[in-house]
Amino acid sequence: MDLVPLTDIGSGLGLGSHELIALVGGGGKTMLLHALGEVLEGRRILTTTTKMGCDEHGGLPILLDPTDGDLVAVDGPTMAWKGVSGMKALGVSPEDCDRWFGLVDHVVVEADGARDRPFKAPAAFEPVVPRTTTVMLSAIGADALGRVILDQCHRPMRVAALASCRPGERLTPDRAATVLLHAEGALRAMPVQSRFAVVITKVEASNEALAADLISELHERNPDLMVVPVGFESAA
């Protein structure tokens, strides 16, 4: 399997010069957030519509509850949060992201939470995706494949229901593909104009065959779907 280096993630996803990218799903979203902040060009805002750790800024400048003037003055990648409470950074509204998209070159937003689990299915109130999103990326950690759903997945009952199995069963590539392409799974809340891609993170020798099977399952059901596998070391 040819893994895409994080330094090539922009070209691997076919990103343009003006994108609002929403990251949903499981393992690797924060890693992807920072990788995209590095490879995209121009003024780019990294943010969340949920919550993230205050220590997950990646050394970037931080704007708290920024004004439009603050955003226009951005130079390079910048983290923007609504505020901070304890050890948590508070997310902004999806409407803020929509407005910011008219002021900067790129907005990359972590629009979902997974409690550090490699795979998930969304609840009725998730994900929190901005209306003007141009690309929605659903992340799945390859370390979830072949493992027991109840042990490895966030909202395991929801994953099992969408995959038509029991939560004590294993997340096969077939079941993962079903959830990823389900209208109430990874595709939930995707704006009609948005492109969709799957990013498989944490691919290593022990799970490479399962990741390859997942790619085959996804392409069998949707030959045009963009699926980008990235390696274990890159996703750490």
C-alpha positions in Angstrom: 0.0 0.0 0.0 1.3 3.5 -0.9 0.9 5.7 2.2 0.5 9.5 1.7 3.0 11.5 3.8 1.4 14.2 5.9 3.6 16.7 4.0 1.7 15.7 0.8 -1.8 15.6 2.4 -3.0 18.7 0.6 -2.2 17.4 -2.9 -3.3 13.9 -1.9 -6.7 15.3 -1.1 -6.8 17.5 -4.2 -7.3 20.7 -2.1 -7.7 24.0 -3.8 -6.7 27.6 -2.9 -9.8 28.4 -0.9 -11.3 25.6 1.3 -13.3 25.2 4.4 -12.4 21.7 5.7 -14.5 19.9 8.4 -12.8 17.0 10.1 -15.2 14.3 11.5 -15.0 10.8 12.7 -12.4 9.1 14.9 -8.6 8.8 15.3 -6.2 11.4 14.0 -8.4 14.6 13.5 -6.1 16.9 15.6 -3.1 15.5 13.7 -4.8 16.2 10.4 -5.8 19.7 11.6 -2.2 20.6 12.2 -0.9 18.8 9.1 -3.4 20.8 6.9 -2.4 24.0 8.7 1.2 23.3 7.6 0.6 22.4 4.0 -2.1 24.9 3.0 -1.0 28.4 1.9 -2.1 31.9 2.7 -4.1 32.9 5.8 -5.5 29.9 7.5 -7.5 29.5 10.6 -7.5 26.3 12.6 -10.4 25.8 15.0 -13.1 23.5 16.5 -16.8 23.6 16.8 -16.7 21.2 19.8 -13.9 21.2 22.4 -10.2 20.4 22.3 -7.4 20.3 24.8 -5.7 23.7 25.5 -2.4 22.0 24.9 -3.3 21.0 21.4 -2.4 24.3 19.8 0.8 22.9 18.3 2.8 26.0 19.1 0.6 28.2 16.9 -0.5 31.7 17.7 -3.9 31.7 19.5 -6.8 34.0 19.0 -9.6 34.0 21.6 -13.0 35.1 20.4 -11.4 37.0 17.5 -12.9 40.0 15.7 -13.0 40.1 11.9 -10.1 42.6 12.0 -8.1 40.0 14.0 -8.7 37.5 11.2 -7.8 39.8 8.3 -4.5 40.4 10.0 -3.6 36.7 10.3 -0.3 35.7 8.7 0.1 31.9 8.3 -1.6 29.3 10.4 -3.4 30.5 13.5 -5.5 28.7 16.1 -8.8 30.4 17.0 -11.1 29.4 19.9 -14.1 30.9 21.6 -12.4 30.8 25.0 -10.8 28.6 27.5 -12.3 26.7 30.5 -9.9 24.9 32.7 -7.8 22.6 30.4 -10.3 22.8 27.6 -10.5 25.1 24.6 -14.1 26.1 23.8 -15.2 25.8 20.2 -16.7 28.5 18.0 -20.1 28.3 16.3 -20.4 26.9 12.8 -21.7 30.3 11.8 -18.4 31.9 12.9 -16.6 29.5 10.6 -18.8 30.4 7.7 -18.1 34.1 8.2 -14.4 33.6 8.7 -14.3 31.6 5.4 -15.0 34.9 3.7 -12.1 36.6 5.4 -9.2 34.2 5.1 -7.9 31.7 2.6 -8.6 28.5 4.5 -10.6 27.4 7.6 -9.9 23.9 9.0 -12.3 22.9 11.7 -12.4 19.9 14.0 -16.1 19.4 13.9 -16.5 16.2 15.9 -15.3 14.4 19.0 -14.4 10.8 19.6 -13.0 10.6 23.1 -9.6 9.4 21.7 -11.2 6.4 20.0 -10.1 5.4 16.5 -13.7 5.1 15.1 -17.2 6.3 15.9 -20.7 6.9 14.6 -22.3 10.2 15.3 -25.1 10.9 17.8 -28.2 12.9 16.6 -26.5 16.2 17.5 -23.2 15.4 15.8 -21.1 16.5 14.0 -21.2 20.3 14.1 -20.3 21.1 10.5 -20.3 24.6 9.1 -22.8 25.3 6.3 -20.2 26.5 3.7 -17.9 23.5 4.2 -16.2 22.6 0.9 -14.5 19.3 2.0 -15.6 17.0 4.8 -12.9 14.5 5.8 -13.9 11.4 7.9 -11.0 9.9 9.9 -10.7 6.3 10.9 -7.8 4.8 12.7 -6.6 1.6 11.1 -6.1 0.2 14.7 -9.9 0.0 15.0 -10.1 -2.6 12.2 -10.5 -6.2 13.3 -11.0 -5.1 16.9 -14.1 -5.4 19.1 -16.5 -2.5 18.5 -17.3 -2.1 22.2 -13.6 -1.8 23.0 -12.4 0.4 20.2 -15.3 2.7 19.1 -16.9 5.8 20.5 -20.6 5.4 20.6 -20.3 1.6 20.0 -24.0 1.0 20.2 -24.5 3.4 17.3 -21.7 1.9 15.3 -23.2 -1.6 15.7 -26.7 -0.4 14.8 -25.5 1.1 11.6 -23.3 -1.9 10.8 -26.2 -4.3 11.6 -24.2 -6.3 14.1 -23.7 -6.6 17.8 -21.3 -4.3 19.7 -19.4 -7.3 21.0 -18.5 -8.2 17.4 -15.4 -7.0 15.5 -15.2 -4.0 13.3 -14.5 -5.7 10.0 -13.6 -3.6 6.9 -17.1 -4.4 5.5 -18.8 -3.0 8.6 -16.5 0.0 8.8 -17.3 0.8 5.1 -21.0 0.5 5.9 -20.8 3.1 8.7 -18.5 5.4 6.7 -20.9 5.5 3.7 -24.2 5.5 5.8 -26.3 8.6 5.6 -26.6 8.6 9.4 -22.9 7.6 9.8 -19.9 9.5 8.6 -22.0 11.3 5.9 -24.4 12.7 8.5 -24.7 16.6 8.4 -22.5 16.9 5.3 -23.6 20.1 3.4 -24.9 19.3 -0.1 -22.1 21.1 -1.9 -19.3 19.5 0.1 -16.9 16.9 -1.2 -16.3 13.9 0.9 -13.1 11.9 1.6 -12.0 9.2 4.0 -8.6 9.4 5.7 -7.3 6.2 7.2 -4.7 7.0 9.9 -2.3 4.9 11.9 -1.6 2.4 9.1 1.2 0.0 10.0 2.4 -3.5 9.2 0.0 -5.2 11.6 -3.1 -3.6 10.1 -2.1 -2.8 6.6 -4.0 -5.7 5.1 -7.2 -4.7 6.9 -6.7 -1.1 5.7 -6.3 -2.3 2.2 -9.5 -4.3 2.5 -11.3 -1.2 3.8 -10.2 0.8 0.8 -11.4 -2.0 -1.5 -14.8 -2.1 0.2 -15.2 1.6 0.0 -14.2 1.7 -3.7 -16.5 -1.2 -4.6 -19.4 0.8 -3.2 -18.3 4.2 -4.5 -15.5 4.0 -7.1 -15.1 7.8 -7.1 -14.6 8.1 -3.4 -11.2 9.6 -2.4 -9.6 7.5 0.3 -6.2 8.6 1.6 -4.1 6.2 3.9 -1.5 7.8 6.1 1.1 6.0 8.2 1.3 5.1 11.9 4.3 7.4 12.7 2.7 10.3 10.9 -0.5 9.9 13.0 1.1 9.6 16.4 
